[in-house]
Amino acid sequence: MRGSAVRKPTVHATASRRRAARPRAVARGGQAAIALGVLVAVAACGNGTTSAPGTSSAAGVTSASPTSPSPTTTTPATTSPTTPAASGSTHKPVPPPPHTSPTPPAVQSCVSRVYDGMTQAQRVGQLFMTAVTSSGMTSSESTAITQGRVGSVFLMGHSAAGASAFKTVTNQAQRFSPTVRGVAVHMLVSTDQEGGKVQVLSGPGFSTIPSATTQGTWTTSTLQSNAATWARQLKAAGVNMNLAPVADTVPPNLVNVNQPIGRLQRYYSTDPAVVATHSTAFLRGMQQGGVLPTAKHFPGLGRVTGNTDTTANVKDTVTTTTDPYLAPFRSAVQAGSPFIMVSSAIYTRIDPASQAAFSSKVIQGLLRGSLGFKGVVISDDLGNAVAVQDHTPAQRAIDFITAGGDIVLTVKPSDIAPMTAAVINRIPQNSTFAKDVQNAVLRVLNEKHSAGLLSCG
């Protein structure tokens, strides 16, 4: 794949720009019925798949912060924490987050101290997120985390076990967090908690979250308030990152044929302006409740018909670099979203030669360049997704990082070893790639520091 332009953000610059952009987080008929059932079964993190994030559903993780609250007393699930008011044609704007002062030298020094004290394997491990079964970590999952020095996990598999049970799993995951020069570098622990058919965690301690299509009828203030409640529920279960909101816009004529988003009611509206206000309200609510949000699936899955989790060669032949459907992602960037997930579809009017996850035109040129995103770019599933099976696991990791990506997400624990090994082996062979890796690791560590998952005391 094409190599990305050499990026040289320093710890100082990266941290200060991002902290000025967003508030700091405190510590994702009979035949017709059968067809819909199949779609739901493959919906998760991203495309709506129960086994994969982003376009599929995914990751659950524990709060890494030492001060993370213990699980709340379990309570029966409720439909929504706040009685929603229909928004009608008026959508109350949500005020932007307050600006903060530049990152103090102590923060820069802390991140540098940790980075300098890490082994190459530990640094590379920060660029990977692997699956942990929500009902309990398996031996293959723990082995992948240990061997790959993995820095992030996601809870996979819909479960109604409740907050206390999930907290046990996330605590187990956090025990794999490394200590570097006396500093604990906690895990990012994520899941897919969008609402509707894509709500991985439920049961005692969790509300029943309505679909995004329903959320799109609420006022933005109601949605932000409810999202803050849902975030606090995740945080109590040890989850510090949500692979949500979906910022994709589905045009009216594709709602019934768009498999990853439209047919699963994962869209806030068919109007990108409404998607922008409501996905941003959800995002801010997550931040308000102490959970890191992830806007997805850049540059949008609303205009495709196939699901990248289950279909190869999924193409969007409409979206351009100046497309109005990019408005929700631009809003997310302006609101200080710490993470943006990139899809695995091909956008023929942006880069016809590569899936978005492997395209420097999409990640470097459009997302980081035109939209000005300074945060962490995470992939959609690069493990089981059919859309990326034309690459070996090693090639997927290399090409994603080369294109400007930061965290490789895979639902297959067995992918971690070949992926991390490929990255480690590539570093001494290519100085540009080595710089890409360094910049990506620093972005991840800076985000963990901002979220309270890495602190030098």
C-alpha positions in Angstrom: 0.0 0.0 0.0 0.9 3.6 -0.3 3.2 4.9 2.5 1.8 7.7 4.5 3.5 11.1 4.7 6.0 11.4 7.5 4.2 12.9 10.5 6.2 14.4 13.3 3.8 15.4 16.1 5.6 15.8 19.4 4.2 14.7 22.7 3.9 18.4 23.6 2.1 19.5 20.5 -0.2 16.5 20.3 -1.3 16.8 23.9 -1.9 20.5 23.9 -3.9 20.6 20.7 -6.1 17.8 21.8 -6.7 19.0 25.3 -7.6 22.4 23.9 -10.1 20.8 21.6 -12.2 18.8 24.1 -12.9 18.3 27.8 -10.8 15.7 29.6 -12.4 12.4 30.2 -12.4 11.3 33.8 -10.4 8.3 34.1 -18.2 1.6 21.1 -43.4 -12.3 6.8 -41.4 -15.5 7.6 -38.7 -15.0 5.0 -38.4 -11.3 5.9 -38.1 -12.1 9.6 -35.4 -14.7 8.9 -33.5 -12.2 6.8 -33.6 -9.6 9.5 -32.6 -12.1 12.1 -29.5 -12.9 10.1 -28.6 -9.2 9.9 -29.0 -8.8 13.6 -26.8 -11.9 14.2 -24.0 -10.3 12.3 -24.3 -6.8 13.7 -21.7 -5.7 16.2 -19.2 -3.0 16.9 -19.4 -1.4 13.5 -21.5 -3.1 10.8 -23.7 -4.4 13.4 -22.1 -7.8 14.0 -22.3 -9.5 17.4 -18.7 -10.7 17.1 -17.0 -7.7 15.7 -16.8 -4.0 16.5 -17.1 -0.9 14.4 -19.1 -2.2 11.6 -19.7 -5.1 13.8 -20.3 -5.2 17.5 -17.6 -5.5 19.9 -15.4 -4.6 22.7 -16.0 -4.4 26.4 -13.3 -3.3 28.7 -12.6 -2.3 32.2 -11.8 1.1 33.5 -8.1 1.3 33.9 -8.1 4.2 36.3 -7.2 3.3 39.8 -10.0 5.5 41.0 -12.7 4.0 38.8 -15.9 3.5 40.7 -17.0 0.1 41.8 -20.1 -1.3 40.2 -23.3 0.3 41.3 -26.0 -1.8 43.0 -27.7 -3.7 40.2 -31.1 -2.4 39.2 -33.6 -3.6 36.7 -33.1 -2.4 33.2 -35.2 0.5 32.1 -36.1 1.8 28.7 -34.4 5.1 29.1 -33.2 7.2 32.1 -35.0 10.3 30.9 -38.4 10.7 29.4 -37.5 11.9 25.8 -39.1 14.8 24.3 -39.7 14.7 20.5 -37.4 17.1 18.8 -39.6 17.7 15.8 -38.0 20.0 13.3 -36.0 21.9 16.0 -32.8 20.5 17.3 -31.5 22.3 20.3 -27.7 22.9 19.8 -25.4 21.5 22.4 -22.8 24.0 23.6 -19.1 23.2 22.7 -16.8 21.9 25.4 -14.9 24.5 27.3 -11.3 25.1 26.2 -8.6 24.1 28.6 -5.1 25.4 29.1 -2.2 23.9 27.2 -0.8 20.6 28.5 1.5 21.3 31.4 5.1 20.2 31.2 4.4 17.5 33.9 2.0 15.8 31.5 4.4 15.9 28.6 7.1 14.6 30.9 4.9 11.7 32.1 4.1 10.5 28.6 7.7 10.8 27.5 8.9 8.9 30.6 6.5 6.0 29.9 7.3 5.9 26.2 11.1 6.0 26.8 10.8 3.2 29.4 8.8 0.8 27.2 10.3 -2.0 25.2 9.6 -2.0 21.5 7.1 -4.9 22.0 5.3 -2.8 24.7 5.1 0.2 22.4 3.7 -1.8 19.5 1.2 -3.6 21.8 -0.4 -0.2 22.5 -1.5 -0.2 18.9 -3.7 -3.3 19.1 -7.1 -4.0 20.5 -8.3 -7.6 20.8 -11.5 -9.3 21.9 -12.4 -10.6 25.3 -15.6 -12.6 25.7 -18.1 -10.6 27.8 -19.0 -13.7 29.8 -15.4 -14.4 30.7 -11.9 -14.3 29.2 -10.8 -17.4 27.5 -7.2 -18.9 27.6 -6.6 -18.0 24.0 -7.7 -14.4 24.6 -5.4 -14.0 27.7 -2.5 -15.6 25.7 -3.0 -13.1 22.9 -2.9 -10.2 25.3 0.2 -11.5 27.0 2.1 -12.4 23.9 1.2 -9.2 22.0 1.6 -6.9 25.0 -1.9 -5.7 23.9 -2.9 -2.3 25.3 -6.7 -2.4 24.6 -9.5 -4.9 24.6 -13.2 -4.9 23.8 -16.0 -7.0 25.3 -17.5 -9.1 22.6 -20.7 -11.1 22.6 -24.2 -9.8 23.7 -24.8 -10.7 27.4 -27.4 -9.8 30.0 -25.2 -10.9 32.9 -25.3 -7.4 34.4 -22.7 -4.9 35.7 -21.2 -6.9 38.5 -20.4 -9.8 36.2 -18.9 -7.6 33.6 -16.8 -5.8 36.2 -15.2 -9.1 37.1 -14.2 -9.6 33.4 -12.9 -6.1 33.0 -10.9 -6.3 36.2 -9.3 -9.5 34.9 -8.4 -7.7 31.7 -6.9 -4.8 33.6 -4.5 -7.1 35.4 -2.6 -7.4 32.2 -1.8 -3.7 32.2 1.9 -3.1 32.2 3.9 -1.0 34.7 6.6 1.1 33.1 9.1 2.9 35.3 6.7 2.7 38.2 3.7 4.0 36.1 0.7 1.7 35.4 -0.4 2.0 31.8 -4.0 0.9 32.0 -6.1 -0.8 29.3 -8.6 0.8 27.1 -11.6 -1.4 27.7 -14.4 -0.9 25.1 -17.7 -2.3 23.9 -20.5 -1.6 21.4 -23.2 0.2 23.3 -25.1 2.1 20.6 -28.6 1.0 21.5 -31.3 -1.0 19.8 -30.0 -4.2 18.2 -26.4 -3.2 19.0 -26.2 -3.1 22.8 -23.6 -5.7 23.9 -24.0 -5.2 27.6 -27.4 -5.4 29.4 -29.0 -6.8 32.5 -29.0 -5.5 36.0 -27.3 -2.1 36.2 -28.0 -1.2 32.5 -30.8 0.7 30.8 -32.4 -0.7 27.7 -31.1 1.7 25.1 -33.4 2.6 22.2 -32.1 2.5 18.6 -30.3 5.4 17.2 -33.3 6.0 14.9 -35.4 6.5 18.1 -32.7 8.6 19.7 -32.8 10.8 16.6 -36.4 11.9 17.5 -35.3 13.3 20.9 -34.0 16.8 21.6 -30.2 16.9 21.7 -30.3 17.9 25.4 -32.4 14.8 26.3 -30.1 12.6 24.2 -26.9 14.0 25.8 -28.4 13.6 29.3 -29.4 10.0 28.6 -26.0 9.2 27.0 -24.3 10.5 30.2 -26.4 8.0 32.2 -25.5 5.1 29.9 -21.8 6.1 30.2 -21.9 6.0 34.0 -23.4 2.5 33.7 -20.6 1.4 31.5 -18.0 3.0 33.8 -19.4 1.2 36.8 -18.9 -2.1 34.9 -15.2 -1.2 34.2 -15.7 -0.1 30.6 -13.9 3.1 29.8 -14.5 3.4 26.0 -17.6 3.0 23.8 -17.3 2.2 20.1 -20.2 4.6 19.4 -21.8 6.8 18.2 -22.6 5.9 14.6 -22.1 9.0 12.5 -23.2 7.5 9.2 -26.0 9.0 7.2 -28.3 6.7 5.2 -30.1 8.3 2.4 -33.9 7.7 2.4 -33.8 5.5 -0.7 -31.3 3.1 0.9 -32.7 2.7 4.4 -34.2 -0.7 3.6 -31.3 -2.1 1.6 -28.3 -0.7 3.6 -27.4 -3.8 5.5 -24.9 -2.5 8.1 -26.7 0.7 9.2 -30.2 1.3 7.7 -31.8 -2.1 8.2 -30.6 -2.2 11.8 -31.8 1.3 12.6 -28.4 2.4 13.6 -28.8 5.8 12.0 -30.0 9.0 13.7 -31.6 10.4 10.6 -31.5 10.5 6.8 -30.4 14.2 7.1 -26.7 14.6 7.8 -27.4 17.8 9.7 -29.6 15.9 12.2 -27.1 13.1 12.3 -24.4 15.7 13.2 -26.3 17.2 16.1 -27.5 13.9 17.5 -24.3 11.9 17.2 -22.4 14.8 18.7 -24.9 14.9 21.6 -24.4 11.2 22.2 -20.6 11.7 22.0 -20.7 14.6 24.6 -22.9 12.6 26.9 -20.4 9.8 26.9 -17.6 12.2 27.7 -19.8 13.8 30.4 -20.3 10.4 32.0 -16.6 9.6 32.0 -16.4 7.2 29.0 -14.4 7.8 25.8 -16.6 7.9 22.7 -15.7 6.8 19.1 -17.4 8.3 16.1 -17.8 5.7 13.3 -17.5 4.6 10.5 -15.5 7.2 8.6 -16.1 8.4 5.9 -19.5 6.7 6.2 -21.3 3.4 5.6 -24.7 4.9 4.8 -24.4 4.7 1.0 -23.3 1.1 0.7 -25.5 -2.0 0.6 -23.2 -4.7 1.7 -21.8 -5.3 5.2 -18.0 -5.3 5.3 -18.1 -8.0 8.0 -19.7 -10.4 5.7 -19.1 -9.1 2.2 -16.0 -8.5 0.1 -15.5 -5.5 -2.2 -18.1 -3.2 -0.5 -18.0 0.1 -2.4 -19.4 3.6 -2.0 -19.4 5.2 -5.4 -20.9 8.5 -4.2 -19.0 10.1 -1.3 -16.4 12.7 -2.1 -13.9 14.7 0.0 -16.3 17.6 0.2 -19.4 15.6 0.7 -22.2 17.0 2.9 -22.4 13.5 4.5 -19.1 14.2 6.2 -20.8 16.8 8.4 -21.4 14.4 11.3 -17.7 13.5 11.4 -16.6 17.1 11.1 -18.9 17.9 14.1 -17.3 15.0 16.1 -13.8 16.4 15.4 -14.9 19.9 16.4 -16.5 18.5 19.6 -13.2 16.8 20.6 -13.9 13.2 19.8 -10.9 11.3 21.1 -11.4 8.4 18.7 -12.7 8.0 15.2 -13.2 4.5 13.6 -12.4 4.1 9.9 -14.4 1.7 7.8 -13.2 -1.1 5.5 -15.3 -0.1 2.5 -13.8 1.3 -0.7 -14.7 4.9 -1.6 -14.2 5.1 -5.3 -14.3 8.9 -5.5 -11.7 9.3 -2.8 -9.4 6.3 -3.3 -10.6 3.6 -5.7 -7.5 1.5 -5.1 -7.8 0.8 -1.3 -10.2 0.1 1.5 -10.5 3.1 3.7 -8.6 1.5 6.5 -5.6 1.1 4.2 -5.9 4.4 2.5 -3.6 7.4 3.3 -5.9 9.5 1.2 -8.8 8.8 3.5 -6.9 8.8 6.9 -4.1 11.3 6.3 -5.5 13.4 3.5 -9.2 13.6 4.5 -9.5 12.8 8.2 -6.3 14.3 9.5 -5.8 16.9 6.8 -9.1 18.3 5.7 -11.1 17.6 8.9 -8.1 18.4 11.2 -8.5 15.3 13.4 -5.6 15.1 15.9 -6.9 12.1 17.9 -6.6 8.3 17.7 -7.7 6.5 14.6 -9.0 3.0 15.2 -9.8 0.4 12.5 -13.0 -1.5 12.1 -12.5 -5.2 12.6 -9.4 -6.3 10.7 -9.7 -9.9 11.8 -12.8 -11.7 10.6 -14.2 -9.1 8.3 -14.6 -10.5 4.8 -13.8 -7.1 3.3 -10.1 -7.4 4.3 -9.5 -11.0 3.6 -7.5 -10.0 0.5 -4.7 -9.0 2.9 -2.9 -11.3 5.3 -3.2 -10.4 9.0 0.4 -9.0 8.9 -0.4 -6.9 5.8 -3.5 -5.5 7.4 -1.6 -4.2 10.4 1.3 -2.8 8.3 -1.0 -1.1 5.8 -3.3 0.4 8.4 -0.4 2.0 10.3 1.3 3.1 7.1 -2.0 4.8 6.1 -2.0 6.8 9.3 -4.0 4.6 11.6 -3.3 4.1 15.3 -5.1 1.1 16.9 -5.7 -2.1 15.0 -8.9 -3.8 16.1 -9.2 -7.5 15.5 -11.9 -9.9 16.8 -9.5 -12.9 16.3 -7.0 -13.3 19.2 -4.9 -15.5 16.9 -4.2 -12.5 14.7 -2.3 -10.7 17.4 0.9 -12.6 17.2 1.4 -12.3 13.4 0.3 -8.7 13.4 2.5 -7.5 16.2 5.5 -9.4 14.9 5.1 -7.9 11.4 5.1 -4.4 12.9 8.1 -5.0 15.1 10.0 -6.5 12.2 9.1 -3.7 9.9 10.4 -0.9 12.2 14.1 -1.3 11.6 13.6 -1.8 7.9 11.8 1.4 7.1 12.5 4.7 8.9 9.2 6.3 7.7 7.2 3.4 9.1 9.2 3.6 12.4 8.1 7.2 12.7 4.5 6.3 11.9 4.6 3.8 14.8 6.2 6.3 17.2 3.6 8.9 16.4 0.7 6.4 16.8 2.0 5.2 20.1 2.4 8.7 21.4 -1.2 9.5 20.3 -2.5 6.5 22.2 -0.4 7.3 25.3 -1.5 10.9 25.3 -5.1 9.8 25.1 -4.7 7.4 28.0 -3.1 10.1 30.0 -6.0 12.5 29.3 -8.5 9.8 30.3 -6.7 9.1 33.6 -5.5 5.7 32.5 -1.8 6.7 32.7 -0.6 8.9 35.5 2.8 9.6 37.0 1.2 10.7 40.2 
